[in-house]
Amino acid sequence: MEFDLSGKKAVVTGAGAGIGLACAQALAAAGADVFGGARTVSPDLLAVTPHTLEVDLLTADGPGELVEHALAKFGGIDILVNNVGGGVKLAPGFLDIDDDTWRHTFELNVMTTVRTTRAALPSLVERNGAVINIGSMNSSMVDPKLGHYSAAKAALTNIGRALSAEFSSQGVRINTISPGPVKTRLWTNPEMARRAGVTPEEFVAAVPKMTGLSTGEMIEPEEVAALVLLLASGKVRSVTGAEYMIDAGMAPPAHYKRPE
């Protein structure tokens, strides 16, 4: 199946690297004009599109600023990919997760999406657009060490469904993609390998077994981007308010233990 997004205007948050960059690349390759927002505009993003903005979406005004710049450049928005997120901070248990961690995690994973979507919705309604939120399979996992992160991702999925219930009748499709372990800097960071006492290459190679990926391989950012293309294309217009898991068949074994 080929996707032709010629003439479509897309905004991608967190587009400087990882999943966000892969989404920007895929959308641009399909013919869309892409506006990428990132705290740091990387050379890789500039190779995809000249339409970028260095912006901190954690600030109250950052999301609106990004949408304002995109509207000024493009005149409208057809596709919004809310990719900003993260802040995965392991804790020994629930009692060790302080208020600042809870606040930061929800600001990063929930409020960035709320504010960006709120700013873009008038144009998305006008143009019968699509919103794709990048969540995490942690939204449905129980992990006391990541209770704050899992709760934030569960909230993100619920918000997507609520938005769909309100705006699908106005022509906007809102869906969530929830990946498992994706080969991004979260996992390729040499510090993770150092803590485990192995080389970065050895650590990445061990992740599939460590996290119970039945495919035996980590998820590539381009796989998430391919699903974004499908949901953005309008070829499956009846899909809205859905959550799509892309988890490499993840079934953590009983002895599964996240790296400290």
N, C-alpha and C positions, 0 to 999 in steps of 0.2 A: 504494500500500500504506500503510495507516494502522497506527500502533503504539499500543497501549494498555498502558501500564506502571503502571496504577493499582495501588496497594498495594505496589509494588516500592520497595526502599530502595537508593539509589545513593550511592556516595562518589566524588568527583572530586578528584584532586590538581592543584595548579596552576590552581585554578578562578577566579582573580581576573581573568584577561584572556585574550585570544587564543583558542586552541583549547579550553583548559579551560573558559573561560566559555561558549563556544558549546556545548560538550557539556552543561554544567549547564543551560543554557537549553533545549536540545532534550529532555533527559531530563525536566525539569520540565513542559514543554509536553505531553509524552506521558503525564503523570500520575504520574510517579515522585516520591517524596520524596527530595530531594537534600541531601547534606551536602558542603559545599565546603571544602576545605582550601587555604590560600594563605598565602604569606609576608605579603602585604598583602591584607586583605579589602576589595575595592573596592565603591563604591556600586552598580556594575552587578551584582556578585554578590549583594549584599544585596537587590537588586530581584528576584532569582530565588528566593532562599531565605533564611529567617532562621537556618538551621542551618549555621553556619560556624565555622571555627577558624583563627585566625592561628597558623601553625606553620611552623617551619623544618624541612623534611623532610631537609635535609642532615645534621642531627644524628642520632645513633644512636637517640635516643628519640622523635624527632618523628613518624615514621610510626606507631609503636605508639600514641602519644598521640592522633593523629587517629582511628585506628580505634577506640580505646577510647571516645572521645567520641561517635562515630557509633553504636556499639553501645549506649551508655547512652541515647542519644536515640531510636534506632529499634528496638532490640531484635534487630536482625539486618541483614545486608548481602546484597543480591541481585546488585548490579552494582558492580564496581570499575573505574574508569577511571584508569589510571596515566598521567597526562599530564605530570608534572613532568619537565623536561629542559632541554637547551640548553647553554649554556657554549661556544658556537661561537667559538673563538679561533683565528684564522688564524695560521699560522706559515710562514716561507719554505720549510721542508722538515723532514724527519724529525729531523734532528740539532738542530733549534731547538726541539723540543717537550720541555720539561723534565719532571722527575718530578712536580712540583707540578701542572702542567697535566694530565698523565695521571691523577693521583689525583683531582683535582677533577672531571674530566670523567666518570670512572667512578662516583664517588660520586653525582654529580648525575643521570646518565642510567641507571645500573644499580642501585646500592645503594638508592636511594629506592624503586624498584619492587620490589626483592627484599624489603625490610623491610616495606613496606606490604602486599604480597601475603601474606607470611608471617603477618602479624598478622590479616589478614582471612580467610584460607583456612578455618579451622574453621567460621565462619559461612557462607561460600560453599558449602562441602561440605554442610552441613546443609540449605541452602535451594536446592541445585542452581543455583548462580549462574553469573555470567559475569565474566570479566576481560578488559578490552580495554586493551592497552598501546599508547601512541602513540609510535611509533618515528620513523624517517626513511628516505627512499630512499637516504640516504648509507650505509646498512647494506650496500648492494651496489654502491656507487660507489667508484672509486679516485681519491682526491684527496690527494696528499701534504701539502697545506697543512692538511688536516683529518683526518689519519690517526688521531688520538686520538678524535675525535668519531665517525668512521665505525666504528672498532673498537668503541666503546661501544654504538652502535646495532646493530651486528651481534650483539654479545653479548646485547642485549635481545631480539632476535628469536629467538636460540637458546634463551634462558631460557623464552620463551613456548612454544616447541615442547617443551622438556623438561617443563615444568609440565603441558602438555596430555597428554603421554605418561603421566604419573603420575596426573593427577586427572580426566581425561575419564571414566574408568571409575567415578568417584565422582560424576559428574553435573555437573562444572564445565567450562565451555567457556572456553578461553583463546586469544585471537587478538591479532594485532598489526596496526596500521594504520601504514603508512609513507608519509607525505606528501612531496611535493616542496615548492617554494617556496609558503608560505602567507602571505597578506597579514596578517601580525602585526607587532608592533613591531620584530622582528628586521630586517625589510625597510623598515618605515616610519619608523624612527628617523632624525631629521634629520641625525645625525652621518654616517650612511652616504652621504646625498646630498652633504653638505659635502665629504667625502673625494673624491667623484667630480666635484665642481665643478658640480653642478646643483641645482635645487630639489628638495625632497622629492617633489613631484608628478611631476616629470620622471624622477626616479630610479625610482619605482614603475612608471611607464609603460614604462620601458626594461627592467625585469626579465624579462618574458616573452621578448624577443628575446635578451637577454644570457644567459639560462639555457636557451634552446632549447625553450620551451614551445610545442608545436604548436597548442594551443588559442588562443594569443595572449593569454591572460589568466592572472593569478595565481590560485591556489587560494584560495577563501574558507574561513574557519574553519567556517562552517556546513555546507560539503560534507563535511568530516571528521566533524562531529557527526552528520550524517545516516547515515554508515556505522557510527558507534558505535551509533546507535539500532537499526539492522538487526541487528548482532551481539549486542546486549544483549537484543533482544526475544524470542529463542527461536524465531523463525519459521524460522530455518535452523539447527536444532539439530545437524545433522551437520557443520557447519563448526567445526572446532577445530584448534588448532595451525597455523593458516594465517597468512600475511602478505599483507595487501592493500596494493598500491601505489595511491596516488592522486597522480599526478605531472603531470597536464596534458599528457601525451604528451611528457615531457621527454626531449630528445635533444641534449645539449650539443654545439654545433658545435666543430670543431677549434680555432677561435680563442677558445673560451670561456675567460674569465679571471675569477675571483672578484674582487670589489672589495677593494682593500687596506685 
